[in-house]
Amino acid sequence: MHKIVHVRPVDDAVGHEESVDCLCGPTGQGVHVAAADRSVGMIYHHHALRPCHEWEASAEA
């Protein structure tokens, strides 16, 4: 099962959509199971446009 999680700033100057095409250009990082040598998901870390103090993570359904 392939899961996708987005880590987004909550108190940024703009809203961040839960998409790889968000205006902030989120960076994707693969999550791998070394024992099975396979990918199980992706984490997209969104870039804040100003320093933020609050972040949230949510998984796509």
C-alpha positions in Angstrom: 0.0 0.0 0.0 1.5 3.4 -1.1 0.7 6.3 1.3 1.3 10.0 0.9 1.7 12.4 3.8 1.9 16.2 3.5 3.7 18.3 6.2 2.3 21.9 5.8 2.9 25.2 7.7 -0.3 26.2 9.5 0.5 29.9 10.2 2.1 30.8 6.8 1.2 33.9 4.8 -0.7 31.8 2.3 -2.7 28.5 2.5 -1.0 25.3 1.3 -3.1 22.8 -0.7 -2.6 19.1 -0.2 -1.0 18.6 -3.6 2.5 18.1 -5.1 1.6 21.1 -7.3 1.2 23.5 -4.3 2.7 27.0 -5.0 5.4 26.4 -2.5 7.0 23.6 -4.5 7.0 20.9 -1.8 9.9 18.5 -1.7 9.1 14.8 -1.9 11.0 12.1 0.1 10.4 8.4 -0.5 9.8 6.1 2.4 11.4 2.7 1.9 11.3 -0.7 3.7 14.9 -1.8 3.6 14.1 -5.5 4.4 11.7 -5.7 1.5 13.6 -3.3 -0.8 10.4 -1.5 -1.8 8.8 1.9 -1.5 5.8 2.3 0.8 5.1 6.0 0.5 6.1 9.6 0.1 6.4 12.5 2.5 5.9 16.0 0.9 7.4 18.7 3.1 5.9 22.1 2.1 8.2 25.2 2.1 7.0 28.1 4.3 7.0 31.5 2.7 7.8 33.1 6.1 9.0 31.6 9.4 6.3 29.5 10.9 5.7 28.1 14.4 3.0 25.6 13.7 3.1 22.7 11.3 0.6 19.8 10.6 0.9 16.5 8.9 -2.0 14.8 7.1 -2.2 11.6 5.1 -4.1 11.6 1.7 -6.9 9.0 1.7 
